Amino acid sequence: MTVRDEDLGGDALEVWIDQDLCTGDGICSQYAPDVFELDIDGLAYVRTTDGELLQETGATVLVPTIALRDVTDSVKECPGACIHVRRVSDGAEVLGPDAADD
């Protein structure tokens, strides 16, 4: 599972977590602590760039370019397969359980 330039097309990416599938292992927050955080309920959520934890179902944040590799590693290692990364421009999932495999 690799993000290629042609997948991104220079577009902004957003990430969200399906808490129904989250196993609470915290791998995502270990790889990308600026993007993911475990809450008191034991589930992972996304964080805004100013650190606000978004607990609404389906809440998304933009993936900071500097964190793209860490977010990619989080998606690969997530035992719950609950992290979704998609292009903002067309909503196509480029990483995660619903991404097209090539």
DSSP file (Angstrom, degrees, kcal/mol; ACC not computed):
  #  RESIDUE AA STRUCTURE BP1 BP2  ACC     N-H-->O    O-->H-N    N-H-->O    O-->H-N    TCO  KAPPA ALPHA  PHI   PSI    X-CA   Y-CA   Z-CA
    1    1 A M              0   0    0      0, 0.0     2,-0.4     0, 0.0    75,-0.1   0.000 360.0 360.0 360.0  99.7    0.0    0.0    0.0
    2    2 A T        -     0   0    0     92,-0.1     2,-0.7    93,-0.0     0, 0.0  -0.970 360.0-130.2-126.4 136.9    2.0    3.0   -1.3
    3    3 A V        -     0   0    0     -2,-0.4     2,-0.3     4,-0.0    92,-0.1  -0.784  31.2-164.6 -85.5 119.7    0.8    6.5   -2.1
    4    4 A R    >>  -     0   0    0     -2,-0.7     4,-1.6     1,-0.1     3,-0.8  -0.712  30.9-115.1-103.5 156.5    2.1    7.3   -5.5
    5    5 A D  H 3> S+     0   0    0     -2,-0.3     4,-2.9     1,-0.3     5,-0.4   0.877 117.3  55.1 -55.8 -39.7    2.2   10.8   -7.1
    6    6 A E  H 34 S+     0   0    0      1,-0.2    -1,-0.3     2,-0.2    -3,-0.0   0.788 104.6  54.7 -68.7 -24.9   -0.3    9.8   -9.7
    7    7 A D  H <4 S+     0   0    0     -3,-0.8    -1,-0.2     1,-0.1    -2,-0.2   0.879 115.8  37.8 -69.7 -37.7   -2.7    8.7   -7.0
    8    8 A L  H >< S-     0   0    0     -4,-1.6     3,-2.4    -3,-0.1    -2,-0.2   0.847  80.1-162.7 -85.4 -36.2   -2.5   12.1   -5.3
    9    9 A G  T 3< S-     0   0    0     -4,-2.9    -3,-0.1     1,-0.3     3,-0.1   0.767  72.1 -65.7  57.4  25.6   -2.4   14.3   -8.4
   10   10 A G  T 3  S+     0   0    0     -5,-0.4    -1,-0.3     1,-0.2     2,-0.1   0.549 101.3 143.2  75.3   6.0   -1.1   17.1   -6.1
   11   11 A D    <   -     0   0    0     -3,-2.4    -1,-0.2     1,-0.1     2,-0.1  -0.376  57.1-103.5 -79.7 156.9   -4.4   17.2   -4.3
   12   12 A A        -     0   0    0     -3,-0.1    76,-2.6    -2,-0.1    77,-0.4  -0.470  36.8-143.9 -71.1 150.2   -5.0   17.7   -0.7
   13   13 A L  E     -A   87   0A   0     50,-0.4    50,-2.9    74,-0.2     2,-0.3  -0.900  10.6-161.7-118.2 147.9   -5.7   14.6    1.3
   14   14 A E  E     -AB  86  62A   0     72,-2.7    72,-2.5    -2,-0.4     2,-0.4  -0.928   6.0-154.4-125.6 155.1   -8.1   14.2    4.3
   15   15 A V  E     +AB  85  61A   0     46,-2.6    46,-1.6    -2,-0.3     2,-0.3  -0.955  13.6 172.3-129.9 146.3   -8.2   11.4    6.8
   16   16 A W  E     -A   84   0A   0     68,-2.2    68,-2.9    -2,-0.4     2,-0.4  -0.972  21.9-133.7-146.8 161.4  -10.9   10.0    9.0
   17   17 A I  E     -A   83   0A   0     42,-0.5     2,-1.1    -2,-0.3    41,-0.5  -0.960  10.8-139.2-121.0 133.7  -11.3    7.0   11.4
   18   18 A D    >>  -     0   0    0     64,-2.7     3,-1.8    -2,-0.4     4,-0.8  -0.795  17.1-166.9 -87.9  99.4  -14.2    4.6   11.5
   19   19 A Q  T 34 S+     0   0    0     -2,-1.1    -1,-0.2     1,-0.3     3,-0.2   0.736  81.2  69.7 -64.0 -22.2  -14.6    4.2   15.3
   20   20 A D  T 34 S+     0   0    0      1,-0.2    -1,-0.3    -3,-0.1    -2,-0.0   0.775 109.6  35.3 -64.4 -24.1  -16.9    1.2   14.8
   21   21 A L  T <4 S+     0   0    0     -3,-1.8    -1,-0.2    61,-0.1    -2,-0.2   0.531  89.5 118.5-104.2  -9.9  -13.8   -0.7   13.6
   22   22 A C     <  -     0   0    0     -4,-0.8    -3,-0.0    -3,-0.2    -5,-0.0  -0.373  44.0-166.8 -64.8 130.8  -11.2    0.8   15.8
   23   23 A T        -     0   0    0     -2,-0.1    -1,-0.1    20,-0.0    20,-0.1   0.494  35.8-124.0 -95.4  -6.4   -9.5   -1.7   18.1
   24   24 A G        +     0   0    0      1,-0.1    -2,-0.1    20,-0.0    19,-0.0   0.696  66.1 137.5  73.9  19.0   -7.9    0.9   20.3
   25   25 A D        -     0   0    0      1,-0.1    -1,-0.1    19,-0.0    18,-0.1   0.780  56.8-139.4 -68.9 -26.0   -4.4   -0.4   19.8
   26   26 A G     >  +     0   0    0     16,-0.1     4,-1.4    11,-0.1     5,-0.1   0.584  60.2 132.2  80.7   9.4   -3.0    3.2   19.5
   27   27 A I  H  > S+     0   0    0      1,-0.2     4,-2.4     2,-0.2     3,-0.3   0.905  71.5  54.3 -60.0 -40.6   -0.7    2.4   16.7
   28   28 A C  H  > S+     0   0    0      1,-0.2     4,-3.1     2,-0.2     8,-0.3   0.909 107.6  48.7 -61.5 -42.0   -1.9    5.3   14.7
   29   29 A S  H  4 S+     0   0    0      1,-0.2    -1,-0.2     2,-0.2    -2,-0.2   0.748 110.1  53.1 -72.9 -21.1   -1.2    7.7   17.5
   30   30 A Q  H  < S+     0   0    0     -4,-1.4    -2,-0.2    -3,-0.3    -1,-0.2   0.904 116.5  37.6 -74.8 -42.7    2.3    6.3   17.9
   31   31 A Y  H  < S+     0   0    0     -4,-2.4    -2,-0.2     1,-0.2    -3,-0.2   0.908 136.2  17.2 -73.7 -43.2    3.1    6.8   14.2
   32   32 A A    >X  +     0   0    0     -4,-3.1     4,-2.5    -5,-0.2     3,-1.8  -0.590  64.7 164.6-134.1  71.1    1.3   10.1   13.8
   33   33 A P  T 34 S+     0   0    0      0, 0.0    -1,-0.1     0, 0.0    -4,-0.1   0.700  77.7  60.0 -65.8 -18.5    0.6   11.8   17.1
   34   34 A D  T 34 S+     0   0    0      1,-0.1    17,-0.2    -3,-0.1     3,-0.1   0.619 117.0  31.4 -80.9 -11.6   -0.1   15.1   15.5
   35   35 A V  T <4 S+     0   0    0     -3,-1.8    12,-2.5     1,-0.2     2,-0.3   0.713 120.9  40.9-113.5 -34.0   -2.9   13.6   13.5
   36   36 A F  E  <  +D   46   0B   0     -4,-2.5     2,-0.3    -8,-0.3    -1,-0.2  -0.884  56.0 176.1-123.4 150.0   -4.4   10.8   15.7
   37   37 A E  E     -D   45   0B   0      8,-2.1     8,-2.2    -2,-0.3     2,-0.4  -0.984  27.8-127.2-150.9 140.9   -5.1   10.5   19.4
   38   38 A L  E     -D   44   0B   0     -2,-0.3     6,-0.2     6,-0.2     2,-0.1  -0.735  30.7-150.3 -84.0 135.7   -6.7    7.9   21.7
   39   39 A D    >   -     0   0    0      4,-2.6     3,-2.4    -2,-0.4    -1,-0.0  -0.432  34.4 -90.0 -98.6 177.5   -9.5    9.4   23.8
   40   40 A I  T 3  S+     0   0    0      1,-0.3    -1,-0.0    -2,-0.1    -2,-0.0   0.748 124.2  65.0 -59.9 -24.9  -10.7    8.3   27.2
   41   41 A D  T 3  S-     0   0    0      2,-0.2    -1,-0.3     1,-0.1     3,-0.1   0.495 116.5-113.5 -77.9  -1.7  -13.1    5.8   25.6
   42   42 A G  S <  S+     0   0    0     -3,-2.4     2,-0.3     1,-0.3    -2,-0.1   0.512  79.4 116.0  85.2   5.3  -10.1    3.9   24.2
   43   43 A L        -     0   0    0    -18,-0.1    -4,-2.6   -20,-0.1    -1,-0.3  -0.749  65.2-114.1-107.9 156.1  -10.8    4.7   20.6
   44   44 A A  E     +D   38   0B   0     -2,-0.3     2,-0.3    -6,-0.2    -6,-0.2  -0.627  33.1 178.0 -89.0 146.1   -8.7    6.8   18.1
   45   45 A Y  E     -D   37   0B   0     -8,-2.2    -8,-2.1    -2,-0.3     2,-0.2  -0.916  30.4-102.5-138.1 163.1   -9.8   10.1   16.7
   46   46 A V  E     -DE  36  54B   0      8,-0.6     8,-2.7    -2,-0.3     2,-0.4  -0.582  30.3-147.1 -87.8 154.5   -8.4   12.6   14.3
   47   47 A R  E     - E   0  53B   0    -12,-2.5     6,-0.2     6,-0.2     2,-0.1  -0.934  12.2-124.2-121.3 143.8   -6.9   15.9   15.5
   48   48 A T    >   -     0   0    0      4,-2.4     3,-2.2    -2,-0.4    13,-0.1  -0.313  38.4 -99.1 -74.6 168.3   -6.8   19.3   13.9
   49   49 A T  T 3  S+     0   0    0      1,-0.3    -1,-0.1     2,-0.1    12,-0.0   0.748 126.5  54.6 -64.2 -21.9   -3.5   21.0   13.3
   50   50 A D  T 3  S-     0   0    0      2,-0.1    -1,-0.3     0, 0.0    -2,-0.0   0.289 125.3-102.3 -94.9  12.1   -4.2   23.1   16.4
   51   51 A G    <   +     0   0    0     -3,-2.2     2,-0.3     1,-0.3    -2,-0.1   0.450  68.3 150.0  92.1   1.2   -4.7   20.0   18.5
   52   52 A E        -     0   0    0      1,-0.1    -4,-2.4    -5,-0.0     2,-0.5  -0.541  43.4-133.6 -72.3 128.9   -8.5   19.9   18.7
   53   53 A L  E     -E   47   0B   0     -2,-0.3     2,-0.7    -6,-0.2    -6,-0.2  -0.721  14.7-149.7 -83.5 123.9   -9.7   16.3   19.0
   54   54 A L  E     +E   46   0B   0     -8,-2.7    -8,-0.6    -2,-0.5     5,-0.1  -0.852  22.7 170.6-100.2 112.4  -12.7   15.7   16.7
   55   55 A Q        +     0   0    0     -2,-0.7     2,-0.2   -10,-0.1    -1,-0.1   0.351  37.2 116.1-104.8   4.6  -15.1   13.1   18.1
   56   56 A E  S >  S-     0   0    0      1,-0.1     3,-2.1     2,-0.1     2,-0.1  -0.511  79.9 -95.9 -73.1 143.2  -17.9   13.5   15.6
   57   57 A T  T 3  S+     0   0    0      1,-0.3    -1,-0.1    -2,-0.2   -39,-0.1  -0.379 109.6   8.8 -58.7 128.6  -18.6   10.4   13.5
   58   58 A G  T 3  S+     0   0    0    -41,-0.5    -1,-0.3     1,-0.2   -40,-0.1   0.563  86.9 163.9  77.4   9.0  -16.9   10.7   10.2
   59   59 A A    <   -     0   0    0     -3,-2.1   -42,-0.5   -42,-0.1     2,-0.3  -0.358  18.7-161.5 -60.9 136.3  -14.9   13.9   11.2
   60   60 A T        -     0   0    0    -44,-0.1     2,-0.3    -2,-0.0   -44,-0.2  -0.857  13.7-168.6-120.0 155.2  -12.0   14.5    8.8
   61   61 A V  E     -B   15   0A   0    -46,-1.6   -46,-2.6    -2,-0.3     2,-0.2  -0.969  33.6-101.9-133.8 153.8   -8.9   16.6    9.0
   62   62 A L  E     -B   14   0A   0     -2,-0.3   -48,-0.3   -48,-0.2   -50,-0.0  -0.510  36.5-119.6 -70.8 142.3   -6.4   17.5    6.2
   63   63 A V        -     0   0    0    -50,-2.9   -50,-0.4    -2,-0.2     2,-0.1  -0.759  26.2-129.1 -84.5 115.7   -3.3   15.4    6.2
   64   64 A P    >>  -     0   0    0      0, 0.0     3,-1.8     0, 0.0     4,-0.5  -0.434  15.3-126.8 -62.6 136.5   -0.3   17.7    6.7
   65   65 A T  G >4 S+     0   0    0      1,-0.3     3,-1.3     2,-0.2     4,-0.4   0.875 110.5  57.1 -52.1 -40.4    2.3   17.0    4.0
   66   66 A I  G 34 S+     0   0    0      1,-0.3    -1,-0.3     2,-0.1     4,-0.2   0.741 109.4  46.0 -65.1 -22.4    5.0   16.6    6.7
   67   67 A A  G <> S+     0   0    0     -3,-1.8     4,-2.7     1,-0.1    -1,-0.3   0.376  80.9 102.1-101.3   3.3    2.8   13.8    8.3
   68   68 A L  H <X S+     0   0    0     -3,-1.3     4,-2.6    -4,-0.5     5,-0.2   0.900  83.1  46.9 -58.0 -44.9    1.9   11.9    5.1
   69   69 A R  H  > S+     0   0    0     -4,-0.4     4,-2.4     2,-0.2    -1,-0.2   0.913 113.7  48.7 -64.0 -41.8    4.5    9.1    5.6
   70   70 A D  H  > S+     0   0    0     -4,-0.2     4,-2.0     2,-0.2    -2,-0.2   0.888 112.5  47.9 -65.8 -39.1    3.4    8.7    9.2
   71   71 A V  H  X S+     0   0    0     -4,-2.7     4,-2.3     2,-0.2    -2,-0.2   0.909 110.5  52.3 -66.9 -41.6   -0.2    8.6    8.3
   72   72 A T  H  X S+     0   0    0     -4,-2.6     4,-2.2    -5,-0.3    -2,-0.2   0.925 110.0  48.3 -58.8 -45.9    0.6    6.0    5.5
   73   73 A D  H  X S+     0   0    0     -4,-2.4     4,-2.2     1,-0.2    -1,-0.2   0.879 108.9  54.5 -62.7 -37.8    2.4    3.8    8.1
   74   74 A S  H  X S+     0   0    0     -4,-2.0     4,-1.3     2,-0.2    -1,-0.2   0.919 108.4  48.4 -61.1 -44.2   -0.6    4.2   10.4
   75   75 A V  H  < S+     0   0    0     -4,-2.3     3,-0.4     1,-0.2    -2,-0.2   0.930 112.7  48.6 -61.9 -45.8   -3.0    2.9    7.7
   76   76 A K  H  < S+     0   0    0     -4,-2.2    -1,-0.2     1,-0.2    -2,-0.2   0.878 118.2  38.7 -61.9 -39.8   -0.7    0.0    6.9
   77   77 A E  H  < S+     0   0    0     -4,-2.2    -1,-0.2    -5,-0.2    -2,-0.2   0.547  82.2 118.7 -93.1  -8.7   -0.2   -1.1   10.5
   78   78 A C    ><  -     0   0    0     -4,-1.3     3,-1.0    -3,-0.4     5,-0.1  -0.435  49.4-158.9 -65.1 117.3   -3.8   -0.5   11.8
   79   79 A P  T 3  S+     0   0    0      0, 0.0    -1,-0.2     0, 0.0    -4,-0.0   0.734  91.4  52.3 -70.0 -20.5   -5.1   -3.9   13.0
   80   80 A G  T 3  S-     0   0    0     -3,-0.0    -2,-0.1     0, 0.0    -3,-0.0   0.531  96.5-138.4 -90.7  -6.2   -8.7   -2.6   12.7
   81   81 A A    <   +     0   0    0     -3,-1.0   -59,-0.1    -6,-0.1    -6,-0.1   0.931  62.2 131.1  46.7  52.0   -8.4   -1.4    9.2
   82   82 A C        +     0   0    0    -61,-0.1   -64,-2.7    14,-0.1     2,-0.5   0.384  30.6  98.9-116.1   2.0  -10.3    1.7   10.2
   83   83 A I  E     -A   17   0A   0    -66,-0.2     2,-0.4    -8,-0.2   -66,-0.2  -0.817  50.3-169.5 -98.9 128.9   -8.2    4.6    8.9
   84   84 A H  E     -A   16   0A   0    -68,-2.9   -68,-2.2    -2,-0.5     2,-0.5  -0.964   7.6-172.5-121.1 130.2   -9.3    6.1    5.6
   85   85 A V  E     +AC  15  95A   0     10,-2.7     9,-2.4    -2,-0.4    10,-1.8  -0.989  16.0 170.7-121.2 126.6   -7.4    8.6    3.5
   86   86 A R  E     -AC  14  93A   0    -72,-2.5   -72,-2.7    -2,-0.5     7,-0.2  -0.947  38.0-101.4-136.3 156.1   -9.0   10.2    0.5
   87   87 A R  E  >  -A   13   0A   0      5,-2.5     4,-1.7    -2,-0.3   -74,-0.2  -0.544  24.7-143.8 -71.2 137.4   -8.4   13.0   -2.0
   88   88 A V  T  4 S+     0   0    0    -76,-2.6    -1,-0.1    -2,-0.2   -75,-0.1   0.882  93.7  61.2 -68.6 -38.2  -10.4   16.1   -1.2
   89   89 A S  T  4 S+     0   0    0    -77,-0.4    -1,-0.2     1,-0.2   -76,-0.1   0.853 127.8   4.4 -63.1 -38.8  -11.0   17.0   -4.8
   90   90 A D  T  4 S-     0   0    0      2,-0.1    -1,-0.2    -3,-0.1    -2,-0.2   0.418  91.9-119.0-129.7   0.3  -13.0   13.8   -5.8
   91   91 A G     <  +     0   0    0     -4,-1.7     2,-0.3     1,-0.2    -3,-0.1   0.561  56.8 155.3  74.5   7.3  -13.4   11.9   -2.5
   92   92 A A        -     0   0    0     -5,-0.1    -5,-2.5     1,-0.1     2,-0.5  -0.521  45.6-124.5 -72.0 129.5  -11.5    8.8   -3.9
   93   93 A E  E     +C   86   0A   0     -2,-0.3     7,-0.7    -7,-0.2    -7,-0.3  -0.626  32.3 174.3 -75.4 124.0   -9.9    6.7   -1.2
   94   94 A V  E     +     0   0A   0     -9,-2.4     2,-0.3    -2,-0.5    -8,-0.2   0.628  69.7  25.2-104.6 -19.6   -6.2    6.4   -1.8
   95   95 A L  E    S+C   85   0A   0    -10,-1.8   -10,-2.7   -92,-0.1    -1,-0.3  -0.994  96.8  48.2-142.4 140.3   -5.3    4.6    1.4
   96   96 A G  S >  S-     0   0    0     -2,-0.3     3,-1.6   -12,-0.2   -12,-0.2  -0.668  98.8 -46.2 124.1-177.7   -7.4    2.4    3.6
   97   97 A P  T 3  S+     0   0    0      0, 0.0    -1,-0.1     0, 0.0   -13,-0.1   0.734 132.9  45.7 -64.7 -24.0   -9.8   -0.5    3.4
   98   98 A D  T 3  S+     0   0    0     -3,-0.2    -5,-0.2     2,-0.1     2,-0.2   0.326  84.5 119.3-102.2   7.9  -11.8    1.0    0.5
   99   99 A A  S <  S-     0   0    0     -3,-1.6     2,-0.3     1,-0.1    -5,-0.2  -0.476  73.2-107.1 -73.6 142.7   -8.8    2.0   -1.6
  100  100 A A        -     0   0    0     -7,-0.7     2,-0.4    -2,-0.2    -1,-0.1  -0.527  32.0-134.9 -68.9 130.6   -8.5    0.5   -5.0
  101  101 A D              0   0    0     -2,-0.3    -1,-0.1     1,-0.1     0, 0.0  -0.745 360.0 360.0 -88.7 133.3   -5.7   -2.1   -5.1
  102  102 A D              0   0    0     -2,-0.4    -1,-0.1     0, 0.0    -2,-0.0   0.374 360.0 360.0-106.9 360.0   -3.4   -2.0   -8.1
